[in-house]
Amino acid sequence: MTETLLGPGPGLDADDYKRALDADGYRRALAVHAAGVVVITARSGGVPVGLTATSFSSVSLDPPLVSFYVDQSSTTWPSLREADHFAVNVLASDQADLAARFARKGVDRFAEPTRWRPGPLGAPLLEDVSAHLICLPYERVGVGDHVLVVGLVTQAEVRGPGRPLLYHQGRFGRFIAHP
């Protein structure tokens, strides 16, 4: 799998980048968008690795593709990039502590109290999540300071119709259905 690096969009020049919104303004604007929360896990060199992502999305039905973004400076990305497959663990509304654990640096994310088991191809599957998707790397594209990772879904296990964990305005929260 090769990583493609994208340059500036067609027709953009240096003056256009001067017009780009500053990072703080950008963060404030995106904070009002609620996002689902997943933990991406894999086994690299026999060692389990994982990270929290709020940029998860479906891409295509045929073939079944999903995507997420990871910061190029992530300390987990080099190991995750080397894995031959990965799992997407869709978190349930009561798993904010798990999401926070996999977002932290310098901790053993797979130690207690994290509960997990090896999946059918070896990637760690977190316990009590809403769903697991087993994916093969399909495409990687460098975009800005992140890498877009696209995976081909080879297996899915839905654990139940539970409520999702959401990320909104810098905090984890729960979905409440409109009456």
Contacts in CASP RR format, 6 or more apart in sequence:
PFRMAT RR
TARGET T0000
AUTHOR 0000-0000-0000
METHOD contacts of the structure
MODEL  1
MTETLLGPGPGLDADDYKRALDADGYRRALAVHAAGVVVITARSGGVPVG
LTATSFSSVSLDPPLVSFYVDQSSTTWPSLREADHFAVNVLASDQADLAA
RFARKGVDRFAEPTRWRPGPLGAPLLEDVSAHLICLPYERVGVGDHVLVV
GLVTQAEVRGPGRPLLYHQGRFGRFIAHP
1 137 0 8 1.000
1 139 0 8 1.000
1 140 0 8 1.000
2 140 0 8 1.000
3 81 0 8 1.000
3 140 0 8 1.000
3 141 0 8 1.000
3 142 0 8 1.000
3 147 0 8 1.000
4 139 0 8 1.000
4 140 0 8 1.000
4 141 0 8 1.000
4 142 0 8 1.000
5 141 0 8 1.000
5 142 0 8 1.000
6 141 0 8 1.000
6 142 0 8 1.000
6 143 0 8 1.000
6 144 0 8 1.000
8 16 0 8 1.000
8 17 0 8 1.000
21 29 0 8 1.000
31 168 0 8 1.000
31 169 0 8 1.000
31 170 0 8 1.000
32 168 0 8 1.000
32 169 0 8 1.000
33 168 0 8 1.000
34 166 0 8 1.000
34 167 0 8 1.000
34 168 0 8 1.000
35 54 0 8 1.000
35 55 0 8 1.000
35 56 0 8 1.000
35 166 0 8 1.000
35 167 0 8 1.000
35 168 0 8 1.000
36 54 0 8 1.000
36 56 0 8 1.000
36 91 0 8 1.000
36 164 0 8 1.000
36 165 0 8 1.000
36 166 0 8 1.000
36 167 0 8 1.000
37 52 0 8 1.000
37 53 0 8 1.000
37 54 0 8 1.000
37 56 0 8 1.000
37 91 0 8 1.000
37 95 0 8 1.000
37 99 0 8 1.000
37 164 0 8 1.000
37 165 0 8 1.000
37 166 0 8 1.000
37 167 0 8 1.000
37 172 0 8 1.000
38 52 0 8 1.000
38 53 0 8 1.000
38 54 0 8 1.000
38 56 0 8 1.000
38 68 0 8 1.000
38 88 0 8 1.000
38 89 0 8 1.000
38 90 0 8 1.000
38 91 0 8 1.000
39 50 0 8 1.000
39 51 0 8 1.000
39 52 0 8 1.000
39 53 0 8 1.000
39 88 0 8 1.000
39 89 0 8 1.000
39 91 0 8 1.000
39 98 0 8 1.000
39 99 0 8 1.000
39 102 0 8 1.000
39 126 0 8 1.000
39 129 0 8 1.000
40 50 0 8 1.000
40 51 0 8 1.000
40 53 0 8 1.000
40 68 0 8 1.000
40 70 0 8 1.000
40 80 0 8 1.000
40 86 0 8 1.000
40 87 0 8 1.000
40 88 0 8 1.000
40 89 0 8 1.000
41 48 0 8 1.000
41 49 0 8 1.000
41 50 0 8 1.000
41 86 0 8 1.000
41 87 0 8 1.000
41 89 0 8 1.000
41 116 0 8 1.000
41 123 0 8 1.000
41 124 0 8 1.000
41 125 0 8 1.000
41 126 0 8 1.000
42 48 0 8 1.000
42 49 0 8 1.000
42 50 0 8 1.000
42 79 0 8 1.000
42 80 0 8 1.000
42 83 0 8 1.000
42 85 0 8 1.000
42 86 0 8 1.000
42 87 0 8 1.000
42 123 0 8 1.000
42 124 0 8 1.000
43 49 0 8 1.000
43 83 0 8 1.000
43 118 0 8 1.000
43 122 0 8 1.000
43 123 0 8 1.000
43 124 0 8 1.000
44 79 0 8 1.000
44 80 0 8 1.000
44 82 0 8 1.000
44 83 0 8 1.000
45 79 0 8 1.000
45 82 0 8 1.000
47 79 0 8 1.000
48 109 0 8 1.000
48 110 0 8 1.000
48 116 0 8 1.000
48 124 0 8 1.000
49 76 0 8 1.000
49 79 0 8 1.000
49 80 0 8 1.000
49 83 0 8 1.000
50 76 0 8 1.000
50 80 0 8 1.000
50 102 0 8 1.000
50 109 0 8 1.000
50 124 0 8 1.000
51 70 0 8 1.000
51 74 0 8 1.000
51 76 0 8 1.000
51 77 0 8 1.000
51 80 0 8 1.000
51 102 0 8 1.000
51 103 0 8 1.000
52 99 0 8 1.000
52 100 0 8 1.000
52 102 0 8 1.000
52 103 0 8 1.000
53 68 0 8 1.000
53 69 0 8 1.000
53 70 0 8 1.000
54 167 0 8 1.000
55 67 0 8 1.000
55 68 0 8 1.000
55 69 0 8 1.000
55 146 0 8 1.000
56 66 0 8 1.000
56 67 0 8 1.000
56 68 0 8 1.000
56 88 0 8 1.000
56 90 0 8 1.000
57 66 0 8 1.000
57 67 0 8 1.000
57 68 0 8 1.000
58 65 0 8 1.000
58 66 0 8 1.000
59 65 0 8 1.000
59 66 0 8 1.000
59 67 0 8 1.000
59 150 0 8 1.000
59 151 0 8 1.000
63 138 0 8 1.000
63 152 0 8 1.000
64 152 0 8 1.000
64 153 0 8 1.000
65 138 0 8 1.000
65 150 0 8 1.000
65 151 0 8 1.000
65 152 0 8 1.000
65 153 0 8 1.000
66 88 0 8 1.000
66 133 0 8 1.000
66 135 0 8 1.000
66 150 0 8 1.000
66 151 0 8 1.000
66 153 0 8 1.000
67 148 0 8 1.000
67 149 0 8 1.000
67 150 0 8 1.000
67 151 0 8 1.000
68 88 0 8 1.000
68 148 0 8 1.000
68 149 0 8 1.000
69 143 0 8 1.000
69 146 0 8 1.000
69 147 0 8 1.000
69 148 0 8 1.000
69 149 0 8 1.000
70 76 0 8 1.000
70 77 0 8 1.000
70 80 0 8 1.000
70 146 0 8 1.000
70 147 0 8 1.000
70 149 0 8 1.000
71 77 0 8 1.000
71 145 0 8 1.000
71 146 0 8 1.000
72 142 0 8 1.000
72 145 0 8 1.000
72 146 0 8 1.000
72 147 0 8 1.000
73 145 0 8 1.000
74 80 0 8 1.000
75 105 0 8 1.000
77 147 0 8 1.000
80 86 0 8 1.000
81 140 0 8 1.000
81 147 0 8 1.000
83 123 0 8 1.000
83 137 0 8 1.000
84 121 0 8 1.000
84 136 0 8 1.000
84 137 0 8 1.000
85 121 0 8 1.000
85 122 0 8 1.000
85 123 0 8 1.000
85 134 0 8 1.000
85 135 0 8 1.000
85 136 0 8 1.000
85 137 0 8 1.000
85 154 0 8 1.000
86 123 0 8 1.000
86 134 0 8 1.000
86 135 0 8 1.000
86 137 0 8 1.000
86 151 0 8 1.000
87 119 0 8 1.000
87 123 0 8 1.000
87 124 0 8 1.000
87 125 0 8 1.000
87 132 0 8 1.000
87 133 0 8 1.000
87 134 0 8 1.000
87 135 0 8 1.000
88 131 0 8 1.000
88 132 0 8 1.000
88 133 0 8 1.000
88 135 0 8 1.000
89 125 0 8 1.000
89 126 0 8 1.000
89 129 0 8 1.000
89 131 0 8 1.000
89 132 0 8 1.000
90 129 0 8 1.000
90 130 0 8 1.000
90 131 0 8 1.000
90 132 0 8 1.000
90 133 0 8 1.000
90 164 0 8 1.000
91 98 0 8 1.000
91 99 0 8 1.000
91 126 0 8 1.000
91 129 0 8 1.000
91 130 0 8 1.000
91 164 0 8 1.000
91 165 0 8 1.000
92 128 0 8 1.000
92 129 0 8 1.000
92 130 0 8 1.000
92 162 0 8 1.000
92 163 0 8 1.000
92 164 0 8 1.000
92 165 0 8 1.000
93 162 0 8 1.000
93 163 0 8 1.000
93 164 0 8 1.000
93 165 0 8 1.000
93 166 0 8 1.000
93 173 0 8 1.000
93 174 0 8 1.000
93 175 0 8 1.000
94 165 0 8 1.000
95 128 0 8 1.000
95 129 0 8 1.000
95 165 0 8 1.000
96 165 0 8 1.000
96 172 0 8 1.000
96 173 0 8 1.000
97 113 0 8 1.000
98 114 0 8 1.000
98 126 0 8 1.000
99 165 0 8 1.000
99 167 0 8 1.000
99 172 0 8 1.000
100 172 0 8 1.000
101 107 0 8 1.000
101 109 0 8 1.000
101 114 0 8 1.000
102 109 0 8 1.000
110 116 0 8 1.000
110 124 0 8 1.000
114 126 0 8 1.000
115 126 0 8 1.000
115 127 0 8 1.000
115 128 0 8 1.000
116 124 0 8 1.000
116 125 0 8 1.000
116 126 0 8 1.000
116 127 0 8 1.000
117 124 0 8 1.000
117 125 0 8 1.000
117 127 0 8 1.000
118 124 0 8 1.000
118 125 0 8 1.000
119 125 0 8 1.000
119 132 0 8 1.000
119 134 0 8 1.000
120 134 0 8 1.000
120 155 0 8 1.000
121 134 0 8 1.000
123 134 0 8 1.000
125 132 0 8 1.000
126 132 0 8 1.000
128 159 0 8 1.000
129 159 0 8 1.000
130 158 0 8 1.000
130 159 0 8 1.000
130 160 0 8 1.000
130 162 0 8 1.000
130 164 0 8 1.000
131 156 0 8 1.000
131 157 0 8 1.000
131 158 0 8 1.000
131 159 0 8 1.000
131 160 0 8 1.000
132 155 0 8 1.000
132 156 0 8 1.000
132 157 0 8 1.000
132 159 0 8 1.000
133 153 0 8 1.000
133 155 0 8 1.000
133 156 0 8 1.000
134 153 0 8 1.000
134 154 0 8 1.000
134 155 0 8 1.000
134 156 0 8 1.000
135 151 0 8 1.000
135 152 0 8 1.000
135 153 0 8 1.000
135 154 0 8 1.000
136 151 0 8 1.000
136 152 0 8 1.000
136 154 0 8 1.000
137 149 0 8 1.000
137 150 0 8 1.000
137 151 0 8 1.000
137 152 0 8 1.000
138 150 0 8 1.000
138 151 0 8 1.000
138 152 0 8 1.000
139 148 0 8 1.000
139 149 0 8 1.000
139 150 0 8 1.000
139 151 0 8 1.000
140 147 0 8 1.000
140 148 0 8 1.000
140 149 0 8 1.000
140 150 0 8 1.000
141 147 0 8 1.000
141 148 0 8 1.000
141 150 0 8 1.000
142 148 0 8 1.000
163 174 0 8 1.000
163 175 0 8 1.000
164 175 0 8 1.000
165 172 0 8 1.000
165 173 0 8 1.000
165 174 0 8 1.000
166 172 0 8 1.000
166 173 0 8 1.000
166 174 0 8 1.000
166 175 0 8 1.000
167 173 0 8 1.000
END
